[in-house]
C-alpha cells in the first residue's frame, strides 16, 4: 500500500494533479510537524461566553478585546478584565506597546493602558482659548499674544490653541479659566509673548479651575511654548513605534508624534500622505513597511523628516496581521528584526533595507479580508504565524475550493487548550 511520508503544507493555488500527495488541498483541525507529519490539532475549551468583535495581541502575552461597547484586557491567566466601557461599536482594534504602556484605538475611540492596570486618555484635549483682560502690573506697554495648555500630574502637556491678542497699558493680564476641563488635567499653563513679540513663553502655572494672572516685567519669560498647533493623536487604524516617535495611520495619512512625546502630534508638520488608506505598519531595524490595499512600500531613514519611500510589493496587506520577529527565525541569512504579515497573495516577511519576501508565493494565498488578528505561537519545536481573518472572500488567484471560499467565521471566542 502507498505510504505518505511527509506533507509540504496547504496549497490553495495549484491543482492537486500538480502536487499530488506532497501537499494538502484542505487541512482542517490538523497540524503539520517539523518532519512533515500530519497530527490532530489539540482540542479547545470555552473559557468565557463572550462575543468578541475585535481583538489584538499587544505583546505576545496580553490581548485587548472589544465586546459590544466594552474593552477588555486578557492576561496570561486568560481572565478578562474590563478596561473601559461606552465605546463606539467597532470591528477594528489596533494596539502598540511601548515601554510600559499600550496605545490602542478602535478607529473611533483611543486610550492608553499602563502595566499597573490603570487607563488614561490618549493625549489631552486642546483647551478653547478663554477671554483675557488687562489689569495693573509691571508689564511694558504693548500688544501681547497669549495662549494656554492643560497639564497632567505626570507632566504630559496638551497642545495650545491659536493665540489671542491683548493690548496692555497698565502692566498685567488676567486670563479666565476655561469651562469643562478634561478630567485628567491637573494644571493650567499660561503663555505670553514679550511686548509686540511673536514667541510665546511660559508665564505661570495654576491648578485647573483657577484664573491665570501675570503682572511681572517679562524678564522671567524664558521657557518657550513647544506645543502650539499640536493635539492628541487621531483615532488611528494602525500604529507603530520607531526611533523615539509613535507613528499613527489615519486614513491615507501617516502622522508622527513629537519626539519622545507619544501623546502629542504636530498637525502642521511631520506627516506622510499616500494615495490610498493605510492598512498596515511594520517596523524593522532601519525603517517602516507601510501598506495600503494595493501596494506595500518601505520608508527608510531615521525620522519622518528624512524618510525615503520606495514601493517594494505591488500588492497590499491585511489590516491587523503584522507581527515582529527575529529575522534569523525566518531566514538563515538575515539578522536583526523582521516582520511577518498576511497579504492577499500569501504570508510576507519584511527584512531590513526594504527586502520583502513572500513565503507562500504560488502555493497559498490568504482570503481577502476586511481585518484580522495575528499571533506568534511556539509549539512542538516550531514557530507558527497564526492569523484570524474577518469578512473573508475568495483569495487572489486561488482555486475554488468550497471550504476556503466565502467562509462565514463564527464570532471569536476566548478558548484554551483542552
BAKE-562076 format. One line per field, with one value per residue (C-alpha): x, y, z; residue in one letter. Coordinates in nm, 2 decimals. Layout:
X	X, ...;
Y	Y, ...;
Z	Z, ...;
res	a, ...;
***
This chain:
X	0.00, 0.12, 0.28, 0.27, 0.60, 0.55, 0.33, 0.46, 0.17, -0.15, -0.19, -0.50, -0.34, -0.24, -0.45, -0.40, -0.29, 0.01, 0.14, -0.01, 0.04, 0.31, 0.06, -0.29, -0.59, -0.78, -0.63, -0.90, -0.82, -0.47, -0.11, 0.20, 0.50, 0.86, 0.91, 0.61, 0.39, 0.01, -0.12, -0.46, -0.48, -0.52, -0.88, -1.01, -1.23, -1.46, -1.34, -1.57, -1.91, -1.83, -1.88, -1.56, -1.60, -1.23, -0.90, -0.53, -0.23, -0.03, 0.30, 0.27, 0.11, -0.15, -0.45, -0.71, -1.06, -1.37, -1.71, -2.00, -1.92, -1.67, -1.29, -1.13, -0.77, -0.69, -0.39, -0.17, -0.41, -0.69, -0.90, -1.06, -1.06, -1.29, -1.08, -1.33, -1.69, -1.92, -1.71, -1.84, -1.91, -1.62, -1.48, -1.13, -0.88, -0.52, -0.26, 0.11, 0.31, 0.60, 0.79, 0.52, 0.22, -0.02, -0.15, -0.49, -0.76, -1.07, -1.08, -1.31, -1.20, -0.84, -0.67, -0.35, -0.33, -0.05, 0.12, -0.03, -0.38, -0.47, -0.61, -0.60, -0.70, -0.45, -0.34, -0.51, -0.78, -0.67, -0.84, -1.06, -0.89, -1.05, -1.12, -0.85, -0.85, -0.58, -0.50, -0.25, 0.11, 0.47, 0.45, 0.59, 0.31, 0.24, 0.05, 0.08, -0.02, -0.14, -0.25, -0.27, -0.24, -0.36, -0.11, -0.14, 0.03, 0.30, 0.39, 0.21, 0.10, -0.17, -0.15, -0.22, -0.49, -0.42, -0.30, -0.52, -0.42, -0.44, -0.32, -0.18, -0.11, -0.13, 0.11, -0.08, -0.31, -0.58, -0.70, -1.01, -1.02, -1.19, -1.50, -1.52, -1.16, -1.05, -1.09, -0.72, -0.59, -0.44, -0.27, -0.32, -0.02, -0.04, 0.20, 0.28, 0.50, 0.70, 0.56, 0.50, 0.68, 0.59, 0.75, 0.53, 0.69, 0.56, 0.42, 0.26, 0.11, -0.20, -0.44, -0.72, -1.02, -0.82, -0.78, -0.43, -0.27, 0.07, 0.20, 0.57, 0.82, 0.85, 1.22, 1.15, 0.98, 1.24, 1.07, 0.92, 0.59, 0.66, 0.30, 0.12, -0.09, -0.04, -0.31, -0.38, -0.32, -0.60, -0.82, -0.58, -0.64, -0.28, 0.03, 0.39, 0.69, 1.02, 1.32, 1.17, 0.84, 0.50, 0.35, -0.03, -0.22, -0.54, -0.70, -0.43, -0.20, 0.08, 0.12, 0.43, 0.42, 0.65, 1.00, 0.97, 0.62, 0.39, 0.07, 0.11, 0.11, 0.22, -0.06, 0.13, 0.44, 0.57, 0.34, 0.33, 0.03, -0.03, -0.28, -0.49, -0.58, -0.31, -0.38, -0.06, 0.26, 0.55, 0.88, 1.23, 1.58, 1.61, 1.27, 0.89, 0.69, 0.37, 0.09, -0.23, -0.49, -0.29, 0.08, 0.35, 0.63, 0.93, 1.02, 1.39, 1.57, 1.59, 1.30, 0.99, 1.15, 1.42, 1.22, 1.26, 0.96, 1.00, 0.75, 0.86, 0.54, 0.27, 0.00, -0.10, -0.16, -0.45, -0.50, -0.41, -0.18, 0.17, 0.40, 0.76, 1.01, 1.38, 1.49, 1.70, 1.39, 1.26, 1.59, 1.93, 2.08, 1.92, 1.97, 1.81, 1.44, 1.19, 0.82, 0.55, 0.21, -0.07, -0.15, -0.39, -0.10, 0.03, 0.25, 0.51, 0.83, 0.98, 1.35, 1.58, 1.66, 1.31, 1.38, 1.03, 0.98, 0.65, 0.69, 0.40, 0.40, 0.23, 0.13, -0.10, -0.30, -0.50, -0.86, -0.93, -1.03, -1.15, -0.93, -0.75, -0.56, -0.22, -0.02, 0.30, 0.30, 0.58, 0.47, 0.63, 0.97, 0.81, 0.72, 0.38, 0.23, -0.14, -0.39, -0.76, -0.94, -1.28, -1.52, -1.33, -1.38, -1.21, -0.82, -0.63, -0.56, -0.67, -0.87, -1.23, -1.22, -1.56, -1.41, -1.19, -1.43, -1.67, -1.61, -1.86, -1.65, -1.82, -1.76, -1.42, -1.42, -1.18, -1.06, -0.79, -0.64, -0.84;
Y	0.00, 0.36, 0.54, 0.92, 1.01, 1.38, 1.67, 2.00, 2.21, 2.36, 2.46, 2.65, 2.79, 2.49, 2.18, 1.85, 1.69, 1.93, 1.85, 1.50, 1.38, 1.63, 1.90, 1.93, 2.08, 2.10, 2.09, 2.11, 2.06, 1.93, 2.05, 1.95, 1.87, 1.98, 1.64, 1.69, 1.45, 1.51, 1.52, 1.61, 1.97, 2.00, 2.05, 2.36, 2.45, 2.76, 2.97, 3.27, 3.31, 3.64, 3.77, 3.94, 4.19, 4.27, 4.16, 4.24, 4.08, 4.36, 4.19, 3.81, 3.76, 4.04, 4.07, 4.35, 4.26, 4.47, 4.31, 4.54, 4.87, 4.73, 4.69, 4.40, 4.30, 3.93, 3.85, 3.53, 3.38, 3.41, 3.62, 3.92, 4.25, 4.54, 4.84, 5.08, 5.10, 5.32, 5.27, 5.30, 4.96, 4.86, 4.55, 4.71, 4.72, 4.82, 4.84, 4.90, 4.85, 5.09, 5.05, 5.00, 5.15, 5.02, 5.27, 5.15, 5.26, 5.11, 5.37, 5.59, 5.57, 5.59, 5.53, 5.43, 5.12, 5.11, 4.79, 4.85, 4.82, 5.19, 5.35, 5.71, 5.90, 5.92, 6.28, 6.58, 6.78, 7.12, 7.39, 7.66, 8.00, 8.18, 8.55, 8.78, 9.13, 9.39, 9.45, 9.66, 9.53, 9.58, 9.46, 9.70, 9.86, 9.70, 9.43, 9.08, 8.74, 8.48, 8.12, 7.83, 7.45, 7.18, 6.95, 6.62, 6.54, 6.34, 6.64, 6.55, 6.87, 6.94, 7.14, 7.51, 7.69, 7.98, 8.27, 8.57, 8.94, 9.19, 9.55, 9.62, 9.97, 9.91, 9.62, 9.30, 9.03, 8.82, 8.51, 8.33, 7.95, 7.75, 7.56, 7.18, 7.09, 6.73, 6.50, 6.41, 6.77, 6.90, 7.22, 7.51, 7.69, 8.05, 8.15, 8.51, 8.69, 8.99, 9.33, 9.33, 8.99, 8.67, 8.39, 8.26, 8.18, 8.02, 8.29, 8.09, 7.75, 7.72, 7.45, 7.36, 7.59, 7.89, 8.22, 8.28, 8.61, 8.76, 9.10, 9.07, 9.27, 8.98, 8.94, 8.60, 8.47, 8.22, 7.88, 7.88, 7.71, 7.39, 7.25, 7.52, 7.37, 7.03, 6.80, 6.44, 6.16, 6.07, 5.76, 5.55, 5.23, 5.11, 5.25, 5.16, 5.29, 5.37, 5.56, 5.78, 5.85, 5.69, 5.67, 5.68, 5.59, 5.78, 5.73, 5.78, 5.99, 5.87, 6.11, 6.13, 6.21, 6.47, 6.31, 6.11, 6.26, 5.99, 6.16, 6.48, 6.53, 6.84, 6.88, 7.14, 6.92, 6.56, 6.35, 6.14, 6.13, 5.82, 5.79, 5.52, 5.44, 5.28, 4.92, 4.81, 4.93, 4.70, 4.81, 4.67, 4.79, 5.07, 5.16, 5.10, 4.90, 5.08, 4.90, 5.01, 4.78, 4.78, 4.82, 4.79, 5.04, 5.09, 5.41, 5.41, 5.67, 5.78, 6.02, 6.12, 6.44, 6.23, 5.93, 5.80, 5.60, 5.32, 5.06, 4.70, 4.50, 4.57, 4.44, 4.54, 4.38, 4.26, 4.50, 4.39, 4.10, 4.24, 4.08, 4.15, 3.85, 3.78, 3.78, 3.47, 3.27, 3.34, 3.34, 3.20, 3.48, 3.76, 3.93, 4.19, 4.25, 4.13, 4.15, 3.90, 3.98, 3.83, 3.96, 3.86, 3.67, 3.49, 3.53, 3.80, 3.86, 4.21, 4.25, 4.55, 4.75, 4.71, 4.35, 4.18, 3.81, 3.63, 3.30, 3.12, 3.26, 3.04, 2.79, 2.95, 3.28, 3.43, 3.51, 3.88, 4.01, 4.34, 4.29, 4.03, 3.95, 3.77, 3.60, 3.40, 3.06, 2.81, 2.45, 2.12, 2.28, 2.50, 2.87, 2.93, 3.25, 3.24, 3.48, 3.50, 3.70, 3.88, 3.91, 3.69, 3.63, 3.45, 3.46, 3.61, 3.36, 3.07, 2.76, 2.74, 2.51, 2.52, 2.50, 2.80, 3.03, 3.26, 3.11, 3.25, 3.26, 3.25, 3.53, 3.50, 3.32, 3.31, 2.95, 2.74, 2.40, 2.11;
Z	0.00, -0.06, 0.23, 0.27, 0.45, 0.47, 0.37, 0.23, 0.37, 0.24, -0.12, -0.24, -0.56, -0.76, -0.86, -0.67, -1.00, -1.00, -0.65, -0.59, -0.23, -0.14, -0.02, 0.11, -0.07, 0.27, 0.62, 0.88, 1.25, 1.18, 1.24, 1.04, 1.24, 1.16, 1.00, 0.77, 0.97, 1.00, 1.36, 1.50, 1.63, 2.00, 2.12, 2.27, 2.57, 2.60, 2.90, 2.87, 2.70, 2.53, 2.18, 2.07, 1.79, 1.76, 1.92, 1.91, 2.06, 2.24, 2.34, 2.28, 2.62, 2.67, 2.44, 2.41, 2.31, 2.23, 2.30, 2.22, 2.38, 2.63, 2.61, 2.80, 2.87, 2.86, 3.07, 3.05, 3.31, 3.05, 3.28, 3.10, 3.29, 3.19, 3.10, 2.96, 2.86, 2.65, 2.33, 1.98, 1.83, 1.60, 1.43, 1.43, 1.72, 1.70, 1.98, 2.02, 2.34, 2.41, 2.73, 3.00, 2.81, 2.54, 2.29, 2.15, 1.91, 1.76, 1.48, 1.68, 2.05, 2.18, 2.50, 2.69, 2.92, 3.18, 3.31, 3.65, 3.50, 3.51, 3.19, 3.07, 2.75, 2.46, 2.48, 2.64, 2.47, 2.35, 2.55, 2.40, 2.42, 2.72, 2.75, 2.89, 3.04, 3.13, 3.50, 3.69, 3.69, 3.56, 3.21, 2.95, 2.74, 2.41, 2.22, 2.37, 2.24, 2.49, 2.50, 2.74, 2.78, 3.02, 3.20, 3.38, 3.71, 3.53, 3.32, 3.00, 2.83, 2.58, 2.27, 2.27, 2.07, 1.83, 2.05, 2.13, 2.13, 2.41, 2.43, 2.77, 2.91, 3.28, 3.31, 3.38, 3.22, 3.37, 3.18, 3.28, 3.34, 3.06, 3.15, 3.13, 3.17, 3.10, 3.40, 3.39, 3.37, 3.70, 3.59, 3.35, 3.19, 3.07, 2.78, 2.68, 2.43, 2.52, 2.42, 2.04, 2.02, 1.85, 2.06, 2.34, 2.68, 3.00, 3.23, 3.51, 3.61, 3.83, 3.94, 3.70, 3.75, 3.86, 3.67, 3.53, 3.61, 3.52, 3.64, 3.61, 3.40, 3.14, 3.21, 3.36, 3.04, 2.92, 2.86, 2.51, 2.41, 2.22, 2.17, 1.97, 1.68, 1.84, 1.96, 2.07, 1.82, 1.58, 1.62, 1.43, 1.23, 1.30, 1.47, 1.55, 1.74, 1.56, 1.69, 1.95, 1.78, 1.75, 1.40, 1.37, 1.05, 0.99, 0.65, 0.39, 0.62, 0.85, 1.14, 1.36, 1.73, 1.88, 1.96, 2.28, 2.34, 2.21, 2.31, 2.10, 1.73, 1.54, 1.28, 1.08, 1.02, 1.03, 0.82, 0.50, 0.27, 0.05, -0.24, -0.05, 0.31, 0.51, 0.61, 0.79, 0.95, 1.03, 1.19, 1.12, 1.22, 0.97, 0.85, 0.84, 0.60, 0.51, 0.31, 0.15, -0.02, -0.35, -0.26, 0.01, 0.05, 0.27, 0.45, 0.51, 0.73, 1.09, 1.11, 0.93, 0.81, 0.64, 0.52, 0.17, 0.04, -0.22, -0.33, -0.26, -0.35, -0.60, -0.36, -0.01, 0.33, 0.55, 0.84, 1.19, 1.09, 1.14, 1.40, 1.47, 1.49, 1.50, 1.13, 1.20, 1.27, 0.92, 0.72, 0.80, 0.60, 0.79, 1.13, 1.35, 1.34, 1.08, 1.04, 0.92, 0.79, 0.58, 0.23, -0.04, -0.21, 0.09, 0.41, 0.37, 0.56, 0.56, 0.64, 0.70, 0.39, 0.24, 0.13, 0.14, 0.06, 0.00, 0.19, 0.03, -0.31, -0.57, -0.30, -0.05, -0.07, 0.22, 0.16, 0.10, 0.44, 0.59, 0.90, 1.11, 1.42, 1.42, 1.69, 1.71, 1.86, 1.96, 1.97, 1.90, 1.82, 1.56, 1.53, 1.39, 1.25, 1.31, 1.15, 1.22, 0.95, 0.93, 0.64, 0.41, 0.04, -0.25, -0.23, -0.51, -0.79, -0.57, -0.68, -0.60, -0.30, -0.12, 0.23, 0.16, -0.03, 0.14, 0.48, 0.74, 1.05, 1.39, 1.65, 1.81, 2.15, 2.44, 2.44, 2.59, 2.51, 2.62;
res	x, x, x, x, x, x, x, x, x, x, x, x, x, x, x, x, x, x, x, x, x, x, x, x, x, x, x, x, x, x, x, x, x, x, x, x, x, x, x, x, x, x, x, x, x, x, x, x, x, x, x, x, x, x, x, x, x, x, x, x, x, x, x, x, x, x, x, x, x, x, x, x, x, x, x, x, x, x, x, x, x, x, x, x, x, x, x, x, x, x, x, x, x, x, x, x, x, x, x, x, x, x, x, x, x, x, x, x, x, x, x, x, x, x, x, x, x, x, x, x, x, x, x, x, x, x, x, x, x, x, x, x, x, x, x, x, x, x, x, x, x, x, x, x, x, x, x, x, x, x, x, x, x, x, x, x, x, x, x, x, x, x, x, x, x, x, x, x, x, x, x, x, x, x, x, x, x, x, x, x, x, x, x, x, x, x, x, x, x, x, x, x, x, x, x, x, x, x, x, x, x, x, x, x, x, x, x, x, x, x, x, x, x, x, x, x, x, x, x, x, x, x, x, x, x, x, x, x, x, x, x, x, x, x, x, x, x, x, x, x, x, x, x, x, x, x, x, x, x, x, x, x, x, x, x, x, x, x, x, x, x, x, x, x, x, x, x, x, x, x, x, x, x, x, x, x, x, x, x, x, x, x, x, x, x, x, x, x, x, x, x, x, x, x, x, x, x, x, x, x, x, x, x, x, x, x, x, x, x, x, x, x, x, x, x, x, x, x, x, x, x, x, x, x, x, x, x, x, x, x, x, x, x, x, x, x, x, x, x, x, x, x, x, x, x, x, x, x, x, x, x, x, x, x, x, x, x, x, x, x, x, x, x, x, x, x, x, x, x, x, x, x, x, x, x, x, x, x, x, x, x, x, x, x, x, x, x, x, x, x, x, x, x, x, x, x, x, x, x, x, x, x, x, x, x, x, x, x, x, x, x, x, x, x, x, x, x, x;
***
